[in-house]
Amino acid sequence: MTEWTAADLPTFSGRTVIVTGANSGLGLVTARELARVGAKTILAVRNTAKGDEAAATISGDVEVRKLDLQDLASVRAFADGVDGADVLINNAGIMAVPYAQTVDGFESQIGTNHLGHFALTNLLLPKVTDRVVTVSSMMHLLGYISLKDLNWKSRPYLAWPAYGQSKLANLLFTSELQHRLDAAGSRLKALVAHPGYSATNLQGQTGNQMGTRILDAGNRIFATTADYGARQTLYAASQDLPGNTFVGPKFAMRGPTGPTPFRSPLARDTKKATALWELSEQLTDTKFAL
């Protein structure tokens, strides 16, 4: 690992990148830096007014398009409107929120963080030329995939385990996607990154006053900046890496950026990855398209 930063990004001139959740936090930094090095950058956001505000802070070729990952109809409409892209960055996410359901009846965290991106990726895959990068978290270490109750309908809902499940799903999704790409003879790559612990507005949505206070304190004392967190995504989006590489800080939360070994045993379960993929296909009515 080296002290790689966004200043080391190669040119993206002539390339198109889609970044979900690009109106704030890690997504905004990711979009800003890719536009800076010449990418046509599509900000895929639920709130286009906030997306327009974010776009106004970015120099370069940027476009705002509506994408609500909690509504599969919106995901399909977005995908239908895309002619092509070189890189898809599945960045958007919610963390440890109170129980809620998406338009399609999914628990909101697995619906947003995994199933929405799963559907988006499958729908866009024939239009992507280079790679798919998905943002996971070290909190996947707390995750367990319940194939019988992915949407928390039979068990008591717990916000942090639900978040951990969704972030574990990101890793299993990436490994199974790469497996299917390889089997299809595709040159596309699927990679996954985690930011460490970066201070963003993601931490302020718990709905729990004490929990929010603890996270606010963590942001002040322990967290790195959004620029640092986005560095991991940018590295995965730009460097010559093998498919299914997991990128993150060398010391889990901080340190030089590069491939990281911090993938839990559950995240290496190929049988569970395949089973989750098949369940996700059923729930989203989308399939691997290559």
Backbone as CSV, one residue per row, in Angstrom:
resi,resn,N_x,N_y,N_z,CA_x,CA_y,CA_z,C_x,C_y,C_z
1,MET,0.831,-1.197,0.000,0.000,0.000,0.000,0.870,1.254,0.000
2,THR,0.388,2.273,-0.680,1.079,3.547,-0.713,0.120,4.643,-0.280
3,GLU,0.650,5.826,-0.125,-0.190,6.959,0.281,-0.903,7.530,-0.945
4,TRP,-1.702,6.708,-1.582,-2.460,7.117,-2.755,-3.571,8.076,-2.328
5,THR,-3.799,9.131,-3.112,-4.890,10.062,-2.845,-5.621,10.368,-4.144
6,ALA,-6.695,11.135,-4.034,-7.451,11.517,-5.226,-6.605,12.328,-6.198
7,ALA,-5.546,12.959,-5.708,-4.644,13.704,-6.591,-3.939,12.788,-7.584
8,ASP,-3.934,11.481,-7.290,-3.281,10.509,-8.161,-4.226,9.881,-9.177
9,LEU,-5.464,10.327,-9.220,-6.411,9.781,-10.187,-5.909,9.971,-11.615
10,PRO,-6.043,8.964,-12.452,-5.714,9.142,-13.871,-6.830,9.931,-14.561
11,THR,-6.605,10.345,-15.767,-7.648,11.051,-16.492,-8.843,10.137,-16.775
12,PHE,-10.026,10.699,-16.670,-11.268,10.001,-17.041,-11.902,10.685,-18.247
13,SER,-11.131,11.433,-18.976,-11.648,12.148,-20.138,-12.275,11.173,-21.127
14,GLY,-13.473,11.497,-21.584,-14.172,10.641,-22.518,-14.916,9.492,-21.878
15,ARG,-14.897,9.414,-20.556,-15.555,8.316,-19.852,-16.760,8.839,-19.081
16,THR,-17.740,7.971,-18.885,-18.958,8.312,-18.149,-19.038,7.474,-16.882
17,VAL,-19.324,8.136,-15.772,-19.422,7.463,-14.479,-20.762,7.810,-13.845
18,ILE,-21.427,6.817,-13.299,-22.660,7.018,-12.534,-22.330,6.833,-11.063
19,VAL,-22.727,7.794,-10.233,-22.512,7.715,-8.796,-23.859,7.852,-8.104
20,THR,-24.299,6.822,-7.412,-25.562,6.920,-6.676,-25.318,7.631,-5.342
21,GLY,-26.337,8.362,-4.900,-26.198,9.091,-3.634,-25.123,10.145,-3.696
22,ALA,-25.053,10.866,-4.818,-23.933,11.780,-5.050,-24.202,13.207,-4.598
23,ASN,-25.271,13.439,-3.857,-25.586,14.821,-3.463,-24.932,15.220,-2.147
24,SER,-24.301,14.279,-1.443,-23.663,14.620,-0.166,-22.653,13.546,0.207
25,GLY,-21.863,13.835,1.233,-20.969,12.845,1.818,-19.970,12.244,0.848
26,LEU,-19.768,10.936,0.986,-18.785,10.239,0.162,-19.138,10.325,-1.316
27,GLY,-20.423,10.257,-1.633,-20.842,10.305,-3.021,-20.518,11.627,-3.686
28,LEU,-20.713,12.714,-2.953,-20.409,14.035,-3.493,-18.917,14.175,-3.768
29,VAL,-18.094,13.741,-2.827,-16.637,13.813,-3.035,-16.227,12.940,-4.219
30,THR,-16.784,11.732,-4.292,-16.471,10.825,-5.392,-16.812,11.462,-6.733
31,ALA,-18.014,12.031,-6.825,-18.443,12.671,-8.069,-17.579,13.880,-8.398
32,ARG,-17.276,14.671,-7.397,-16.472,15.879,-7.600,-15.097,15.541,-8.155
33,GLU,-14.458,14.529,-7.591,-13.100,14.184,-8.011,-13.086,13.556,-9.403
34,LEU,-14.075,12.743,-9.715,-14.115,12.132,-11.040,-14.411,13.177,-12.111
35,ALA,-15.292,14.135,-11.791,-15.545,15.225,-12.740,-14.290,16.071,-12.929
36,ARG,-13.536,16.232,-11.857,-12.313,17.040,-11.931,-11.311,16.463,-12.921
37,VAL,-11.275,15.134,-13.035,-10.307,14.516,-13.948,-10.944,14.167,-15.296
38,GLY,-12.090,14.792,-15.595,-12.621,14.722,-16.942,-13.796,13.814,-17.197
39,ALA,-14.285,13.095,-16.182,-15.408,12.198,-16.406,-16.705,12.964,-16.606
40,LYS,-17.542,12.479,-17.508,-18.935,12.903,-17.488,-19.566,12.176,-16.315
41,THR,-20.017,12.921,-15.325,-20.446,12.319,-14.067,-21.935,12.503,-13.877
42,ILE,-22.635,11.384,-13.766,-24.076,11.406,-13.545,-24.351,11.240,-12.062
43,LEU,-24.969,12.260,-11.473,-25.341,12.229,-10.070,-26.728,11.604,-9.974
44,ALA,-26.787,10.369,-9.529,-28.049,9.634,-9.415,-28.578,9.797,-7.999
45,VAL,-29.608,10.622,-7.835,-30.036,11.032,-6.498,-31.554,10.953,-6.365
46,ARG,-32.000,10.741,-5.139,-33.441,10.694,-4.870,-34.055,12.086,-4.914
47,ASN,-33.350,13.067,-4.358,-33.837,14.443,-4.303,-33.063,15.271,-5.328
48,THR,-33.689,15.566,-6.444,-32.965,16.258,-7.517,-32.672,17.715,-7.171
49,ALA,-33.472,18.327,-6.293,-33.165,19.697,-5.875,-31.836,19.725,-5.124
50,LYS,-31.642,18.765,-4.225,-30.364,18.670,-3.527,-29.254,18.261,-4.493
51,GLY,-29.617,17.460,-5.460,-28.638,17.081,-6.467,-28.165,18.273,-7.277
52,ASP,-29.096,19.155,-7.618,-28.724,20.369,-8.352,-27.815,21.261,-7.517
53,GLU,-28.100,21.356,-6.212,-27.246,22.148,-5.329,-25.844,21.554,-5.282
54,ALA,-25.771,20.235,-5.209,-24.464,19.576,-5.189,-23.729,19.792,-6.508
55,ALA,-24.444,19.647,-7.614,-23.828,19.807,-8.931,-23.239,21.195,-9.115
56,ALA,-23.879,22.179,-8.491,-23.393,23.557,-8.618,-22.043,23.754,-7.956
57,THR,-21.652,22.832,-7.073,-20.358,22.938,-6.387,-19.258,22.175,-7.116
58,ILE,-19.614,21.499,-8.210,-18.667,20.643,-8.929,-18.268,21.287,-10.251
59,SER,-16.995,21.318,-10.512,-16.506,21.815,-11.801,-16.352,20.647,-12.755
60,GLY,-16.946,20.785,-13.939,-16.829,19.726,-14.924,-18.177,19.368,-15.514
61,ASP,-18.207,18.262,-16.217,-19.405,17.802,-16.922,-20.233,16.939,-15.978
62,VAL,-21.245,17.526,-15.361,-22.087,16.796,-14.412,-23.540,16.891,-14.830
63,GLU,-24.272,15.852,-14.501,-25.690,15.788,-14.820,-26.423,15.160,-13.650
64,VAL,-27.555,15.712,-13.295,-28.356,15.200,-12.193,-29.537,14.419,-12.750
65,ARG,-29.712,13.200,-12.256,-30.864,12.389,-12.662,-31.506,11.762,-11.435
66,LYS,-32.803,11.614,-11.491,-33.535,11.080,-10.345,-33.391,9.566,-10.264
67,LEU,-33.077,9.093,-9.065,-33.012,7.662,-8.775,-33.403,7.441,-7.327
68,ASP,-34.506,6.757,-7.102,-34.932,6.390,-5.749,-34.745,4.891,-5.600
69,LEU,-33.711,4.499,-4.878,-33.397,3.083,-4.719,-34.434,2.347,-3.882
70,GLN,-35.322,3.079,-3.218,-36.387,2.456,-2.445,-37.652,2.234,-3.270
71,ASP,-37.535,2.407,-4.572,-38.680,2.236,-5.475,-38.171,1.601,-6.763
72,LEU,-38.476,0.326,-6.978,-37.944,-0.377,-8.141,-38.433,0.223,-9.455
73,ALA,-39.601,0.854,-9.444,-40.069,1.525,-10.656,-39.138,2.681,-11.018
74,SER,-38.660,3.403,-9.995,-37.708,4.483,-10.221,-36.376,3.936,-10.726
75,VAL,-35.949,2.804,-10.183,-34.704,2.182,-10.630,-34.799,1.812,-12.107
76,ARG,-35.923,1.235,-12.490,-36.111,0.847,-13.889,-36.147,2.070,-14.803
77,ALA,-36.833,3.117,-14.359,-36.909,4.331,-15.177,-35.537,4.954,-15.362
78,PHE,-34.754,4.976,-14.289,-33.391,5.518,-14.387,-32.567,4.703,-15.377
79,ALA,-32.594,3.381,-15.230,-31.795,2.513,-16.100,-32.209,2.664,-17.561
80,ASP,-33.496,2.802,-17.794,-33.983,2.974,-19.168,-33.439,4.258,-19.800
81,GLY,-33.169,5.268,-18.969,-32.705,6.551,-19.476,-31.211,6.654,-19.680
82,VAL,-30.470,5.601,-19.341,-29.009,5.602,-19.486,-28.628,4.938,-20.800
83,ASP,-27.876,5.646,-21.614,-27.405,5.077,-22.880,-26.180,4.195,-22.675
84,GLY,-25.302,4.598,-21.773,-24.099,3.821,-21.523,-23.269,4.476,-20.441
85,ALA,-22.402,3.689,-19.836,-21.491,4.204,-18.810,-20.275,3.301,-18.747
86,ASP,-19.166,3.881,-18.348,-17.956,3.081,-18.165,-17.889,2.485,-16.758
87,VAL,-18.295,3.281,-15.770,-18.200,2.847,-14.384,-19.518,3.155,-13.665
88,LEU,-20.011,2.183,-12.934,-21.164,2.362,-12.048,-20.668,2.273,-10.614
89,ILE,-20.933,3.315,-9.827,-20.529,3.319,-8.426,-21.775,3.288,-7.556
90,ASN,-21.996,2.147,-6.916,-23.133,1.946,-6.014,-22.754,2.475,-4.635
91,ASN,-22.930,3.766,-4.449,-22.475,4.433,-3.240,-23.590,4.722,-2.233
92,ALA,-24.795,5.002,-2.696,-25.866,5.469,-1.810,-26.153,4.460,-0.703
93,GLY,-26.555,4.972,0.442,-26.895,4.068,1.534,-27.526,4.793,2.696
94,ILE,-28.185,4.014,3.541,-28.708,4.512,4.811,-28.157,3.621,5.911
95,MET,-28.085,4.159,7.138,-27.414,3.428,8.216,-28.200,3.484,9.511
96,ALA,-28.507,2.300,10.053,-29.079,2.154,11.394,-30.319,3.006,11.609
97,VAL,-31.178,3.048,10.606,-32.395,3.856,10.691,-33.506,3.066,11.371
98,PRO,-34.535,3.761,11.898,-35.697,3.049,12.441,-36.358,2.191,11.371
99,TYR,-37.105,1.199,11.809,-37.730,0.291,10.851,-38.665,1.035,9.914
100,ALA,-38.523,0.741,8.638,-39.412,1.282,7.617,-39.362,0.337,6.429
101,GLN,-40.343,0.464,5.545,-40.384,-0.357,4.354,-40.256,0.506,3.109
102,THR,-39.665,-0.069,2.084,-39.585,0.604,0.793,-40.939,0.510,0.092
103,VAL,-41.040,1.171,-1.040,-42.273,1.110,-1.840,-42.649,-0.330,-2.146
104,ASP,-41.656,-1.176,-2.340,-41.896,-2.563,-2.728,-41.978,-3.520,-1.550
105,GLY,-42.002,-2.974,-0.330,-42.191,-3.788,0.854,-40.940,-4.389,1.446
106,PHE,-39.758,-3.913,1.038,-38.509,-4.395,1.613,-38.171,-3.591,2.861
107,GLU,-37.503,-4.214,3.820,-36.932,-3.449,4.933,-35.998,-2.411,4.324
108,SER,-36.052,-1.199,4.836,-35.454,-0.078,4.104,-33.943,-0.194,3.927
109,GLN,-33.223,-0.764,4.888,-31.768,-0.826,4.748,-31.345,-1.865,3.714
110,ILE,-31.916,-3.069,3.781,-31.571,-4.063,2.764,-32.132,-3.634,1.414
111,GLY,-33.256,-2.922,1.439,-33.863,-2.449,0.197,-33.032,-1.397,-0.490
112,THR,-32.507,-0.452,0.282,-31.699,0.637,-0.279,-30.271,0.185,-0.575
113,ASN,-29.641,-0.382,0.430,-28.214,-0.665,0.338,-27.886,-1.852,-0.563
114,HIS,-28.810,-2.815,-0.627,-28.530,-3.997,-1.456,-29.505,-4.167,-2.616
115,LEU,-30.788,-4.358,-2.332,-31.719,-4.755,-3.387,-31.880,-3.679,-4.465
116,GLY,-31.914,-2.410,-4.071,-32.003,-1.342,-5.062,-30.799,-1.330,-5.979
117,HIS,-29.609,-1.459,-5.387,-28.386,-1.491,-6.185,-28.271,-2.788,-6.991
118,PHE,-28.756,-3.882,-6.441,-28.758,-5.152,-7.168,-29.559,-5.007,-8.460
119,ALA,-30.759,-4.456,-8.335,-31.604,-4.268,-9.514,-30.961,-3.287,-10.493
120,LEU,-30.446,-2.192,-9.982,-29.816,-1.188,-10.834,-28.656,-1.790,-11.619
121,THR,-27.814,-2.543,-10.952,-26.655,-3.145,-11.613,-27.082,-4.105,-12.708
122,ASN,-28.025,-4.975,-12.410,-28.467,-5.937,-13.419,-29.080,-5.245,-14.631
123,LEU,-29.846,-4.186,-14.384,-30.486,-3.469,-15.484,-29.480,-2.697,-16.334
124,LEU,-28.404,-2.213,-15.694,-27.406,-1.419,-16.416,-26.257,-2.240,-16.978
125,LEU,-26.101,-3.461,-16.531,-24.895,-4.239,-16.848,-24.576,-4.295,-18.342
126,PRO,-25.559,-4.477,-19.231,-25.213,-4.499,-20.657,-24.707,-3.154,-21.185
127,LYS,-24.889,-2.092,-20.402,-24.492,-0.753,-20.839,-23.189,-0.283,-20.192
128,VAL,-22.629,-1.077,-19.284,-21.401,-0.708,-18.561,-20.203,-1.352,-19.253
129,THR,-19.127,-0.599,-19.428,-17.979,-1.103,-20.191,-16.774,-1.495,-19.344
130,ASP,-16.675,-1.010,-18.119,-15.442,-1.222,-17.349,-15.675,-1.953,-16.031
131,ARG,-16.380,-1.326,-15.084,-16.487,-1.946,-13.768,-17.679,-1.433,-12.982
132,VAL,-18.017,-2.215,-11.960,-19.030,-1.857,-10.972,-18.342,-1.816,-9.614
133,VAL,-18.447,-0.691,-8.927,-17.854,-0.539,-7.596,-18.991,-0.330,-6.587
134,THR,-19.028,-1.142,-5.563,-20.063,-1.051,-4.535,-19.422,-0.691,-3.203
135,VAL,-20.049,0.225,-2.483,-19.507,0.682,-1.200,-20.116,-0.132,-0.069
136,SER,-19.267,-0.841,0.649,-19.683,-1.635,1.800,-19.227,-0.919,3.075
137,SER,-18.972,-1.655,4.126,-18.594,-1.074,5.421,-17.931,-2.140,6.268
138,MET,-17.076,-1.709,7.193,-16.539,-2.640,8.177,-17.638,-3.195,9.077
139,MET,-18.789,-2.540,9.094,-19.903,-3.046,9.883,-20.483,-4.336,9.297
140,HIS,-19.985,-4.740,8.132,-20.404,-6.048,7.613,-19.962,-7.153,8.570
141,LEU,-18.961,-6.867,9.396,-18.485,-7.860,10.361,-19.560,-8.234,11.373
142,LEU,-20.558,-7.357,11.566,-21.670,-7.639,12.471,-22.846,-8.286,11.753
143,GLY,-22.716,-8.443,10.439,-23.841,-8.873,9.632,-24.021,-10.379,9.570
144,TYR,-25.269,-10.772,9.376,-25.635,-12.156,9.115,-26.782,-12.137,8.123
145,ILE,-26.663,-12.884,7.034,-27.712,-12.919,6.026,-28.743,-13.967,6.402
146,SER,-29.971,-13.516,6.644,-31.070,-14.446,6.885,-31.856,-14.593,5.590
147,LEU,-31.648,-15.686,4.895,-32.356,-15.899,3.642,-33.843,-16.129,3.872
148,LYS,-34.190,-16.623,5.058,-35.598,-16.860,5.363,-36.319,-15.594,5.805
149,ASP,-35.557,-14.606,6.262,-36.188,-13.382,6.762,-35.309,-12.176,6.437
150,LEU,-34.992,-12.020,5.163,-34.113,-10.936,4.736,-34.690,-9.573,5.089
151,ASN,-36.013,-9.467,5.110,-36.680,-8.184,5.314,-37.248,-7.990,6.723
152,TRP,-36.771,-8.781,7.676,-37.094,-8.570,9.092,-38.606,-8.567,9.365
153,LYS,-39.288,-9.541,8.779,-40.729,-9.635,9.010,-41.082,-10.634,10.103
154,SER,-40.165,-11.569,10.392,-40.436,-12.598,11.389,-39.671,-12.400,12.690
155,ARG,-38.591,-11.648,12.646,-37.757,-11.446,13.837,-37.838,-9.994,14.275
156,PRO,-37.569,-9.738,15.553,-37.591,-8.346,16.026,-36.541,-7.524,15.285
157,TYR,-36.946,-6.362,14.823,-36.034,-5.519,14.054,-34.988,-4.883,14.951
158,LEU,-33.729,-4.978,14.521,-32.610,-4.346,15.207,-31.833,-3.547,14.166
159,ALA,-31.717,-2.242,14.385,-31.201,-1.349,13.350,-29.767,-1.672,12.944
160,TRP,-28.887,-1.895,13.925,-27.483,-2.123,13.572,-27.255,-3.479,12.920
161,PRO,-27.845,-4.569,13.452,-27.729,-5.837,12.719,-28.326,-5.773,11.316
162,ALA,-29.398,-5.006,11.140,-29.982,-4.851,9.805,-29.014,-4.119,8.876
163,TYR,-28.330,-3.120,9.410,-27.315,-2.429,8.612,-26.173,-3.380,8.272
164,GLY,-25.709,-4.129,9.274,-24.635,-5.090,9.038,-25.014,-6.116,7.989
165,GLN,-26.265,-6.574,8.008,-26.729,-7.526,7.003,-26.645,-6.912,5.599
166,SER,-27.057,-5.659,5.486,-27.051,-5.016,4.171,-25.639,-4.808,3.645
167,LYS,-24.707,-4.510,4.535,-23.320,-4.296,4.105,-22.617,-5.625,3.806
168,LEU,-22.987,-6.674,4.528,-22.503,-8.008,4.180,-23.046,-8.413,2.815
169,ALA,-24.283,-8.054,2.555,-24.887,-8.352,1.255,-24.104,-7.694,0.129
170,ASN,-23.582,-6.487,0.358,-22.775,-5.812,-0.665,-21.553,-6.637,-1.052
171,LEU,-20.919,-7.244,-0.083,-19.733,-8.052,-0.359,-20.092,-9.351,-1.071
172,LEU,-21.156,-10.007,-0.621,-21.578,-11.241,-1.269,-22.060,-10.973,-2.692
173,PHE,-22.757,-9.847,-2.876,-23.198,-9.436,-4.206,-22.007,-9.262,-5.139
174,THR,-20.956,-8.604,-4.663,-19.780,-8.354,-5.500,-19.086,-9.646,-5.887
175,SER,-18.923,-10.549,-4.939,-18.223,-11.799,-5.252,-19.034,-12.645,-6.235
176,GLU,-20.362,-12.687,-6.062,-21.174,-13.476,-6.984,-21.261,-12.814,-8.353
177,LEU,-21.315,-11.477,-8.373,-21.315,-10.772,-9.652,-20.033,-11.076,-10.412
178,GLN,-18.883,-11.026,-9.736,-17.625,-11.323,-10.422,-17.594,-12.766,-10.916
179,HIS,-18.130,-13.679,-10.111,-18.200,-15.080,-10.534,-19.004,-15.223,-11.824
180,ARG,-20.125,-14.519,-11.904,-20.975,-14.610,-13.090,-20.333,-13.904,-14.290
181,LEU,-19.664,-12.804,-14.041,-18.951,-12.125,-15.125,-17.867,-13.025,-15.704
182,ASP,-17.114,-13.681,-14.837,-16.064,-14.583,-15.299,-16.654,-15.735,-16.107
183,ALA,-17.756,-16.299,-15.615,-18.380,-17.433,-16.298,-18.909,-17.035,-17.672
184,ALA,-19.312,-15.773,-17.799,-19.843,-15.281,-19.065,-18.739,-14.831,-20.026
185,GLY,-17.493,-14.865,-19.564,-16.383,-14.417,-20.400,-16.321,-12.911,-20.545
186,SER,-16.928,-12.178,-19.603,-16.943,-10.716,-19.656,-15.650,-10.146,-19.101
187,ARG,-15.244,-9.001,-19.650,-14.048,-8.309,-19.150,-14.414,-7.304,-18.063
188,LEU,-15.697,-7.173,-17.764,-16.116,-6.269,-16.686,-15.586,-6.770,-15.348
189,LYS,-15.400,-5.810,-14.432,-14.952,-6.146,-13.087,-15.964,-5.664,-12.052
190,ALA,-16.091,-6.435,-10.995,-16.889,-6.037,-9.842,-15.942,-5.886,-8.663
191,LEU,-15.959,-4.710,-8.041,-15.091,-4.442,-6.895,-15.923,-3.849,-5.769
192,VAL,-15.366,-3.881,-4.578,-16.077,-3.365,-3.418,-15.080,-2.595,-2.552
193,ALA,-15.565,-1.528,-1.917,-14.696,-0.690,-1.089,-15.405,-0.342,0.206
194,HIS,-14.631,-0.016,1.209,-15.225,0.532,2.437,-14.410,1.746,2.856
195,PRO,-15.070,2.753,3.427,-14.382,4.020,3.684,-13.604,4.094,4.982
196,GLY,-13.690,3.039,5.827,-13.197,3.199,7.191,-14.300,3.838,8.003
197,TYR,-13.976,4.848,8.766,-14.995,5.564,9.541,-14.864,7.039,9.211
198,SER,-15.726,7.498,8.323,-15.667,8.887,7.886,-16.893,9.647,8.364
199,ALA,-16.692,10.884,8.715,-17.782,11.736,9.213,-18.610,12.248,8.049
200,THR,-19.863,11.771,7.973,-20.803,12.249,6.958,-22.174,12.369,7.606
201,ASN,-23.159,12.813,6.822,-24.509,12.915,7.374,-25.184,11.558,7.515
202,LEU,-24.515,10.491,7.105,-25.051,9.145,7.247,-25.297,8.797,8.703
203,GLN,-24.468,9.345,9.598,-24.550,8.968,11.000,-25.678,9.650,11.766
204,GLY,-26.389,10.569,11.166,-27.377,11.338,11.915,-28.808,10.911,11.709
205,GLN,-29.039,9.679,11.232,-30.393,9.267,10.883,-30.905,8.102,11.724
206,THR,-30.356,7.907,12.924,-30.719,6.729,13.705,-32.117,6.814,14.307
207,GLY,-32.632,8.027,14.474,-33.919,8.170,15.133,-33.845,7.939,16.630
208,ASN,-32.644,7.761,17.142,-32.421,7.507,18.561,-31.505,8.600,19.093
209,GLN,-31.994,9.390,20.048,-31.238,10.559,20.496,-29.896,10.178,21.089
210,MET,-29.869,9.138,21.926,-28.613,8.722,22.531,-27.660,8.167,21.479
211,GLY,-28.194,7.341,20.571,-27.354,6.786,19.526,-26.755,7.866,18.645
212,THR,-27.554,8.878,18.330,-27.053,9.975,17.510,-25.970,10.749,18.238
213,ARG,-26.130,10.954,19.548,-25.103,11.650,20.331,-23.788,10.881,20.325
214,ILE,-23.877,9.561,20.460,-22.670,8.727,20.462,-21.968,8.827,19.106
215,LEU,-22.743,8.770,18.020,-22.153,8.872,16.697,-21.568,10.254,16.446
216,ASP,-22.242,11.285,16.948,-21.704,12.638,16.805,-20.357,12.759,17.506
217,ALA,-20.269,12.164,18.709,-19.004,12.190,19.440,-17.932,11.418,18.678
218,GLY,-18.319,10.268,18.104,-17.370,9.486,17.309,-16.876,10.266,16.106
219,ASN,-17.787,11.023,15.483,-17.381,11.846,14.345,-16.332,12.870,14.738
220,ARG,-16.509,13.455,15.901,-15.573,14.492,16.347,-14.220,13.915,16.754
221,ILE,-14.241,12.734,17.378,-13.026,12.205,18.000,-12.266,11.242,17.086
222,PHE,-12.997,10.343,16.416,-12.347,9.244,15.716,-12.387,9.333,14.190
223,ALA,-13.378,9.989,13.662,-13.657,9.857,12.231,-12.640,10.582,11.358
224,THR,-12.475,10.049,10.163,-11.706,10.734,9.129,-12.681,11.604,8.327
225,THR,-12.167,12.306,7.355,-12.998,13.178,6.533,-13.675,12.388,5.416
226,ALA,-14.700,13.003,4.828,-15.344,12.386,3.673,-14.364,12.257,2.513
227,ASP,-13.443,13.193,2.384,-12.433,13.104,1.331,-11.591,11.838,1.494
228,TYR,-11.244,11.534,2.723,-10.467,10.320,2.971,-11.319,9.085,2.697
229,GLY,-12.544,9.075,3.164,-13.399,7.917,2.951,-13.642,7.641,1.482
230,ALA,-13.890,8.694,0.712,-14.142,8.535,-0.728,-12.897,8.065,-1.471
231,ARG,-11.736,8.282,-0.896,-10.483,7.854,-1.523,-10.509,6.357,-1.824
232,GLN,-11.123,5.579,-0.938,-11.160,4.128,-1.129,-12.001,3.776,-2.368
233,THR,-13.133,4.467,-2.525,-13.996,4.246,-3.685,-13.287,4.654,-4.971
234,LEU,-12.622,5.800,-4.926,-11.927,6.304,-6.108,-10.790,5.370,-6.527
235,TYR,-10.114,4.803,-5.559,-9.053,3.837,-5.848,-9.641,2.621,-6.559
236,ALA,-10.745,2.109,-6.028,-11.391,0.942,-6.639,-11.918,1.255,-8.031
237,ALA,-12.319,2.488,-8.252,-12.901,2.882,-9.538,-11.847,3.141,-10.609
238,SER,-10.596,3.325,-10.212,-9.597,3.799,-11.171,-8.369,2.921,-11.341
239,GLN,-8.087,2.046,-10.382,-6.826,1.302,-10.426,-6.989,-0.068,-11.079
240,ASP,-5.888,-0.593,-11.580,-5.879,-1.897,-12.233,-5.846,-2.976,-11.149
241,LEU,-7.012,-3.498,-10.832,-7.165,-4.445,-9.731,-7.898,-5.686,-10.223
242,PRO,-7.657,-6.830,-9.621,-8.428,-8.021,-9.972,-9.892,-7.856,-9.565
243,GLY,-10.768,-8.544,-10.274,-12.167,-8.542,-9.883,-12.341,-9.081,-8.476
244,ASN,-13.360,-8.589,-7.785,-13.706,-8.979,-6.413,-12.696,-8.490,-5.379
245,THR,-11.863,-7.516,-5.744,-10.960,-6.911,-4.766,-11.766,-6.080,-3.771
246,PHE,-11.389,-6.169,-2.507,-11.986,-5.381,-1.434,-10.972,-4.304,-1.065
247,VAL,-11.326,-3.042,-1.265,-10.416,-1.918,-1.051,-10.794,-1.191,0.233
248,GLY,-9.787,-0.794,0.998,-10.038,-0.031,2.213,-8.737,0.428,2.837
249,PRO,-8.834,1.106,3.984,-7.630,1.539,4.686,-6.842,0.349,5.236
250,LYS,-5.531,0.481,5.259,-4.663,-0.608,5.707,-4.975,-1.042,7.131
251,PHE,-5.321,-0.085,7.982,-5.572,-0.397,9.389,-7.061,-0.348,9.711
252,ALA,-7.875,-0.764,8.770,-9.336,-0.874,8.920,-10.044,0.471,8.926
253,MET,-9.641,1.376,9.794,-10.282,2.681,9.885,-9.425,3.795,9.284
254,ARG,-8.124,3.611,9.303,-7.186,4.626,8.817,-6.022,3.956,8.103
255,GLY,-5.173,4.769,7.522,-3.972,4.246,6.898,-4.018,4.309,5.392
256,PRO,-2.954,3.879,4.742,-2.874,3.914,3.275,-3.983,3.087,2.637
257,THR,-4.370,3.493,1.454,-5.451,2.846,0.716,-4.926,1.707,-0.146
258,GLY,-5.682,0.612,-0.196,-5.312,-0.504,-1.051,-6.200,-1.706,-0.778
259,PRO,-5.905,-2.839,-1.416,-6.657,-4.057,-1.123,-6.549,-4.411,0.354
260,THR,-7.673,-4.810,0.949,-7.693,-5.085,2.380,-8.140,-6.515,2.654
261,PRO,-7.589,-7.155,3.695,-7.988,-8.519,4.039,-9.185,-8.573,4.987
262,PHE,-9.732,-7.425,5.359,-10.764,-7.399,6.398,-12.142,-7.796,5.861
263,ARG,-12.213,-8.993,5.293,-13.460,-9.557,4.785,-13.822,-10.730,5.689
264,SER,-14.975,-10.669,6.304,-15.346,-11.676,7.292,-15.505,-13.047,6.641
265,PRO,-15.408,-14.126,7.440,-15.655,-15.463,6.892,-17.027,-15.577,6.230
266,LEU,-18.035,-14.919,6.798,-19.368,-14.962,6.197,-19.385,-14.285,4.836
267,ALA,-18.523,-13.287,4.654,-18.451,-12.583,3.376,-17.710,-13.389,2.323
268,ARG,-17.096,-14.505,2.718,-16.379,-15.385,1.794,-17.189,-16.644,1.445
269,ASP,-18.418,-16.709,1.920,-19.270,-17.887,1.745,-19.875,-17.869,0.341
270,THR,-19.293,-18.642,-0.570,-19.750,-18.611,-1.961,-21.148,-19.207,-2.123
271,LYS,-21.486,-20.199,-1.317,-22.833,-20.781,-1.396,-23.886,-19.768,-0.958
272,LYS,-23.589,-19.032,0.092,-24.530,-18.007,0.552,-24.619,-16.878,-0.475
273,ALA,-23.515,-16.557,-1.110,-23.530,-15.518,-2.138,-24.453,-15.906,-3.289
274,THR,-24.364,-17.155,-3.708,-25.229,-17.625,-4.792,-26.687,-17.634,-4.364
275,ALA,-26.952,-18.094,-3.149,-28.331,-18.146,-2.651,-28.913,-16.744,-2.492
276,LEU,-28.105,-15.801,-2.017,-28.577,-14.426,-1.889,-28.868,-13.840,-3.255
277,TRP,-28.023,-14.124,-4.218,-28.247,-13.629,-5.582,-29.594,-14.135,-6.114
278,GLU,-29.827,-15.430,-5.956,-31.067,-16.013,-6.479,-32.290,-15.426,-5.780
279,LEU,-32.201,-15.223,-4.471,-33.303,-14.597,-3.743,-33.504,-13.159,-4.205
280,SER,-32.415,-12.442,-4.405,-32.494,-11.045,-4.849,-33.116,-10.946,-6.236
281,GLU,-32.814,-11.912,-7.104,-33.454,-11.951,-8.418,-34.969,-12.081,-8.277
282,GLN,-35.402,-12.962,-7.392,-36.835,-13.160,-7.189,-37.500,-11.899,-6.643
283,LEU,-36.859,-11.261,-5.677,-37.460,-10.105,-5.015,-37.518,-8.885,-5.931
284,THR,-36.520,-8.722,-6.787,-36.454,-7.536,-7.643,-36.933,-7.776,-9.073
285,ASP,-37.152,-9.036,-9.417,-37.537,-9.417,-10.768,-36.525,-8.903,-11.790
286,THR,-35.245,-9.036,-11.452,-34.160,-8.725,-12.379,-33.184,-9.885,-12.392
287,LYS,-32.470,-10.044,-13.497,-31.528,-11.137,-13.629,-30.212,-10.662,-14.229
288,PHE,-29.180,-11.450,-14.028,-27.888,-11.202,-14.652,-28.071,-11.155,-16.162
289,ALA,-27.654,-10.072,-16.771,-28.065,-9.790,-18.150,-26.991,-10.039,-19.199
290,LEU,-25.894,-10.678,-18.841,-24.831,-10.936,-19.827,-24.742,-12.423,-20.153
